[in-house]
């Protein structure tokens, strides 16, 4: 039961922070939630907790079928938590993937690793994923007996 509430609360809070730019224009009261997690440390902690709760939700479903009980909220939690982690990192706040050598006149080499691609993808789809995370968290709370929510 605690995992159920952790997944639900994590999805709602993480989604609110991911979509905070959009939600602050629509509902200014929700901007206060984003201010609570305004520092990097709070965002990283919440992202890690949400992703971990999502993984645990896949492993230990609250009710229903063995694997499909919390499938959608767990997957959304993993995606939203990972996106919050990726966009909150130092690499996400700076120019992503730019590295130079010791010589300042040397050209900038772009690194297109999986972390850089995930950070760019997370920054691009941050608001829609945040809204989906909030909707999934609220539906999971309101319809606890539904097999996929």
C-alpha distance (Angstrom), angle and dihedral (degrees) to the residues before:
residue distance angle dihedral
X1 . . .
X2 3.81 . .
X3 3.80 90.5 .
X4 3.81 89.3 52.7
X5 3.81 91.5 56.2
X6 3.80 92.1 42.1
X7 3.81 91.6 54.3
X8 3.80 91.7 45.0
X9 3.80 95.6 46.9
X10 3.80 92.7 41.3
X11 3.80 92.5 52.0
X12 3.80 93.0 48.5
X13 3.82 95.7 46.1
X14 3.81 95.4 41.7
X15 3.79 91.6 46.4
X16 3.79 91.1 49.2
X17 3.80 90.9 52.8
X18 3.81 93.8 45.2
X19 3.80 91.7 50.7
X20 3.82 95.0 35.7
X21 3.82 94.7 119.1
X22 3.79 91.4 54.9
X23 3.81 96.4 38.5
X24 3.83 94.1 47.9
X25 3.80 89.1 62.0
X26 3.82 92.8 46.6
X27 3.82 100.2 38.4
X28 3.82 115.1 14.3
X29 3.82 91.5 -167.8
X30 3.80 89.5 67.7
X31 3.80 90.4 58.2
X32 3.81 88.1 75.6
X33 3.80 91.0 64.7
X34 3.79 90.0 55.5
X35 3.81 89.7 48.7
X36 3.80 90.2 56.5
X37 3.79 88.8 60.0
X38 3.81 95.4 35.5
X39 3.78 94.8 122.0
X40 3.76 121.9 80.3
X41 3.82 92.7 -120.5
X42 3.81 92.9 57.9
X43 3.79 93.3 47.7
X44 3.78 93.4 48.3
X45 3.81 91.5 47.8
X46 3.80 93.3 48.5
X47 3.81 92.1 45.1
X48 3.80 92.0 50.7
X49 3.81 92.8 46.6
X50 3.80 92.8 48.4
X51 3.80 93.1 47.8
X52 3.82 90.9 46.8
X53 3.81 91.7 48.3
X54 3.80 89.3 50.2
X55 3.79 91.4 51.4
X56 3.80 91.2 47.8
X57 3.81 89.1 48.0
X58 3.79 88.8 58.7
X59 3.77 91.3 47.7
X60 3.82 99.3 42.3
X61 3.83 110.9 25.6
X62 3.80 115.2 -160.9
X63 3.80 97.2 -133.4
X64 3.74 142.4 -21.8
X65 3.76 126.6 39.1
X66 3.76 118.0 10.1
X67 3.80 99.3 -107.3
X68 3.80 105.1 8.7
X69 3.81 98.4 55.3
X70 3.80 96.2 95.4
X71 3.80 99.8 9.2
X72 3.81 101.7 130.0
X73 3.84 97.8 40.2
X74 3.79 90.7 45.4
X75 3.82 93.8 49.9
X76 3.80 91.8 45.3
X77 3.80 89.5 48.0
X78 3.80 91.6 52.4
X79 3.82 91.8 47.3
X80 3.82 95.2 44.6
X81 3.81 93.8 43.7
X82 3.79 91.5 47.9
X83 3.79 91.3 47.9
X84 3.79 91.8 50.0
X85 3.80 89.4 49.2
X86 3.81 92.6 48.3
X87 3.79 95.6 46.5
X88 3.82 93.1 43.8
X89 3.77 96.3 53.6
X90 3.79 122.6 102.7
X91 3.79 89.6 -110.5
X92 3.81 90.7 57.1
X93 3.81 93.9 52.8
X94 3.79 94.7 49.3
X95 3.75 127.1 52.8
X96 3.78 100.8 -60.7
X97 3.77 116.5 -115.4
X98 3.80 99.7 -6.1
X99 3.77 114.3 143.8
X100 3.74 129.8 168.3
X101 3.75 133.8 -169.9
X102 3.80 124.3 -118.8
X103 3.79 90.2 -88.8
X104 3.82 108.0 80.8
X105 3.80 91.5 -154.4
X106 3.80 91.8 60.6
X107 3.81 116.6 104.4
X108 3.79 120.2 -99.4
X109 3.77 112.6 -103.5
X110 3.78 116.6 -147.8
X111 3.77 116.6 -141.6
X112 3.78 112.6 -150.2
X113 3.77 99.7 -169.4
X114 3.76 126.6 149.8
X115 3.82 92.2 -97.4
X116 3.80 91.5 53.7
X117 3.79 92.1 48.5
X118 3.81 91.8 47.3
X119 3.81 90.9 50.0
X120 3.81 92.2 50.2
X121 3.80 91.6 46.2
X122 3.80 91.5 47.6
X123 3.78 92.2 49.9
X124 3.80 90.9 49.3
X125 3.81 96.8 50.0
X126 3.80 98.7 30.2
X127 3.82 97.3 115.7
X128 3.85 98.6 44.7
X129 3.81 90.8 45.7
X130 3.80 89.8 48.1
X131 3.80 92.3 51.8
X132 3.81 90.7 46.7
X133 3.80 89.6 49.9
X134 3.81 92.6 51.7
X135 3.82 91.5 46.8
X136 3.80 92.2 47.7
X137 3.79 92.3 48.2
X138 3.79 92.7 49.9
X139 3.81 93.5 45.3
X140 3.80 90.4 47.2
X141 3.80 88.7 53.3
X142 3.82 95.7 45.1
X143 3.84 96.4 42.3
X144 3.81 105.5 36.0
X145 3.79 94.8 157.3
X146 3.80 96.4 56.0
X147 3.79 107.7 111.1
X148 3.83 99.1 -132.6
X149 3.80 96.8 33.9
